């Protein structure tokens, strides 16, 4: 996989820093991810077949992106040659089918507040892989380079603090979905297996950010690229799901939480996330979007406590949140020094 060869082309596609729009878009992505995790947990624990959920949400995501592709990138589908098609197929496999399957099975064995922590291993994996493939530079002798490293360490350290240190529990509220909290114990039965799924998912996602740079180099039309990626990802997960489970009841949809999860995940956590991430990679580089992943920990810990009640707000989670925010600020400041606004 000649990722390094696409470095120059990928960098040519990057625009100057997009001011407040880039961080605002990435915060939205983290909110989309938080909602997806919480809704998916409720649906999976309720018996939703994971590959049916993946296939439906991806196809819905493609349907939501298609109008934007037709309006803003009219006729650009004709520029999709075989090279672009191959990379987009690989993009869907590595950026959706593999990591999301692993993530959902990891989520099934654990809790939302635990599973979301592993999203924050992605920046570390992405940063290391970006350096290996020369997609990122690291001026260790400069202030910006040192602060970039400090930002990564603080963000990952804050995330681990939330996971490993609880401290005093602050019972600020009762969960809204009390029934789900009572049933949770029988679903999160194998945390070790879930952890292995989640770590593997994070590594696959890190690889996807680098592949996305290559896709933008050979086919720089973000809406069509995202739409085809979602469609191909839906086909891939659908085929695997049919092989694993041919029972029609596993694929049946009704007017329930499963349908809400699919529509939300398709419109926002798939279509919105892929489009905004592709744009951010184009203007800021492959290591920029995953650096916002720590925010999803903050959002998920709070909302999980309020809605589902799997975990309470603790002193450790508050301290970890402060570290996450500080690390994110340092990384963004160092990136701004590297790519000054115009």
N, C-alpha and C positions, 0 to 999 in steps of 0.2 A: 504494500500500500504506500504509494509515493505521496505522502502528505507534505513532506518538505518541499517537493516540486511545486506545490500549489501555494506556497508561502507568498511569493511575490504577487501572484494574481489576487490572492485574498487580501493582501495589504492594499493593493490598488483600489479595491472596492470600498475600503473603509473611508467614510467621510470624516471631516473634522468633528470633534466632540459636539454632541447635540444638546448642550446646555442641560436644562432641567428635564428635558423630555426623556433622556436615557434612564436616569435613576427612577423617574416616575413610572416609566413603562416596566421596569424591573420590579418595583414594589407591587404593581398590579399583578405581575406574574406570580409573585409569592402569595398574594391573596387568593388567586385562582387555584394554586397548588394546595393551599390550606383547606379550602372548601372541598376540593376533590378528595383529599385524604379522609376528611371526616365523613363525607357522604359515602365514599367507597367502603369505609370500614363498616358503616351501618348496613349497607347493601350486602357485602360479602358475609358478614355475620348472620344476615337474614337468609342466606342460602343462594345468593346470586352466583352463577357460574362465572369464574374469573375470565375465561377466554371469550365468553359471550359479552361481558362488560367491556372488554378491550376492543373487540371487533365492532360493536355497536357505537361506542364513543368515538372511535377513529373514523368510521364512515360518516357519522353525524358531523364530526369536525371538518371533514373534507367538504361536506355540503355547505357548511357555514362559510368556509373560506372561498368557495367557488365564485360567488357574486363579486367579491373584492378583486379576484384575479381577472374576471371578465371586464370589470370597470377600469381598474388602474393599470392592468398589464394586458390590454386587449391585443390579441393576436400573437402574444409572446410564446404561446405554447408551441408554435411552429419552430422555435429555436431550440427545442428540446431534442438534441441528437442522441445517438446511442451512448456516447460517453456520459452525458448528463443523466440519462435514464439509468445506467448502471450505478452511478454514484447515488442517485436518489433512492434506488432500490436498497442499496446498502445502508443508506441513511435511515430508511424506515426500519430496517431490521435491527440496526445497532442503536437507533435513537428512540424506538418505540416498542417493537415486538419483544425484544430481549429484556431491556431494563424494566419496562412496565410489568411484564409477566413476573419477573423476579420480585419486583417491589410489591405487587399485590399479594403474592404468596407470603412474603415477609410480613406484610401488614396483617394478614390473616392470623399469623402465629404470634403477633405482638399487639401493641396498642398504638394509636396515632401519635401520641407524644414521644414514644420510643422510636417508631419508624421514621418520623420526620428528621430525627437527629442524623440519620445516615445520609440524607440528602446533602448534609454539610460536609461530608467527606469528599464530595464532588469537587469543590474548589481546590483542595489539596491535590487530588489526582490530576485534575485538569492543568493546574499550574506546573506540576512536574512533567507531564506529558508535553505541554506547550514548550517548555524549556528543552526537552529532549529532541523535539522535532523543529526547534528554532522558530516557533510561531510567536514566542514571547522573548523579550530581552530582560535581563536582570542586572542592572548596574549596582552591584553590591557596594561599591565605593561611594555612591551618591546618597543623599538624604532620601530621595524619592524611592530608590531601590530598597534601602533599609526599612523604610516605613511600610513598603508593600509587604515585605516579609513579616514585619510586626503585625500588620493587619490580618494576614492569613493566620498567624499563630494565635492571635487574640480571638478571632472568630471561631476557629476550630476548638481552642481551649475553652471558650465560653460554652460552646455546644456540649463538649465533654463534661463540663461542670454541671450543666443542667441534667445530664444523663447519670452521672456517677455520685453526685452529692445532693442529697435532698435537704437535710436540715429540718428545721421546724416547719410543720405544715400550717398554712394560713387558710383556715376554713372561711373563705370570704362569701361563699354562696353554695347553694345546693344545685346539683346538676338538673337541667331541664328534662333530659331523657333518663329518668331514674330506672326505668325498666331495662334499658340497654345496659346500664352499669351493673345491674344484678345478674344479667346473662353473660357478661363479658368474661368471667373466669373460665367458662367452659370452652371458649374459643381460643384464647391466647395460651396454648398448651405446650408449645415447644419454642421457647425463646432462642435457644441455641441454633436450631434450624432456621428460624426466622432471621436471626442475625446474619447467618451465612448468605441467605437470599438477599438481604438488604445491602451487604457489602458488595456482593457481585453486581447488583443493580447500580450502585453508585459508580463502580469502575466502568461499567458499560456506558453510563451517561457521560462520564468524563471523556471517553473515547468519542462519543457522539459530537461533542462540541468541536473537536478537531476535524471530524469528518464534515461537519456543517461548513467549516471554512473552505474545504475543498469543493463542496457543492456550490457555494457562492462563487467560487473562482471559475467553475466551468459553466454555471447557469445562474446568472445574477438576478433572477426574478423571484423575489421572496414569496409572493402570494402563490404563484403556480408551483414553486418548489414545495411550499408547505402543504398545499392542497394535494399534490400527487403523493407526498410523503405520508399524509394521513390516510389516503385511499389505499396505498400499497400496504401500509401497516395494518389496516383493517382486514385486508385480504389475507395477509400472512397469519395474523392471530386467528382469523376465522377458520382457515384451513387446519391449523393446529387444533383448534377447539373441536372441529368436526371429527377429527381423528380420535381425539381423547373421549369425546362424549357426543353420541348421536341421538340421545334422548331429546325429543322435540320440546319437552317441558323445560329443559335447561335454556332454551333459546326463546321462550315465549315471554312477551312483554305485556304488562298491564299498567293501569293508572295508579302507580304506587311509587315508593321511594326509589325503586330501581330505575324507573323511567326518568325521574327527576335527576338521579345521579348521572345517567347516560346523557341527557340533554345538557346539564351543567358541564360535565366533563368534555363533551364534544364541542360545545360553543366556546367555553372559556379555558378549561384546563388543557385542551388539545389545540383547537384552532387559534385561540387568543395567545396561548403560551408559545406555540411554535412560530407564529408570525412575529410576535414581539421579540422572541429570542433571536430569530434570524436577523431581524433589523439591528438588534443590539450587537450581534457578532459582526455585522457588516460595518458598523460605525465605531466600535470600541475594541473588537478583538475577541477571541474565544474564551479568555479567562474572565471577561467582565460579567456576563450574566450569572455564572454560578457563584460569584462573590456575594450576591444578594440572597442566596439560599438560607443563610442564618436567620433572616427575618421570618421565614416560614416556621422556624422553631418557636419564635416568640408568639406568632399568631396562633400556631397550633396548640401550644401549651395552654394559652389563655382560653381559647375557644373550646378545646377539649374539656377543660375543667368546667366551663360554664354549661356546655351542651350535653356532653356524654358523661363526664366525671370519672374517666379512667385514672386520672392523676390530679392531685391537688396542687395549687400554687404553693411553692415552698421557698424558703430563704435561698436555697441553691439555685432555683430557677430564676429568681430575681437577680442574683449576683451574676449568673451566667448570661442573662439577657443584657446586663450592662456591659459585659465584656464583648458580646456579639456586636452591639451597637458601636462601641469604641473601635473594634477591629474593622468594621465596615467603613466607618468614617475615615480611618487611616488609609485604607486601601483606595477609597475613592479620591482622597486628596492626592495620593501618590500618582494615580492614573491621570488626574487633571494636570499634574506637573509634567507628565510624559507627553500628553496630547493636549496642548493648551487650546482654549476656546478661541474662535475667530469671530 
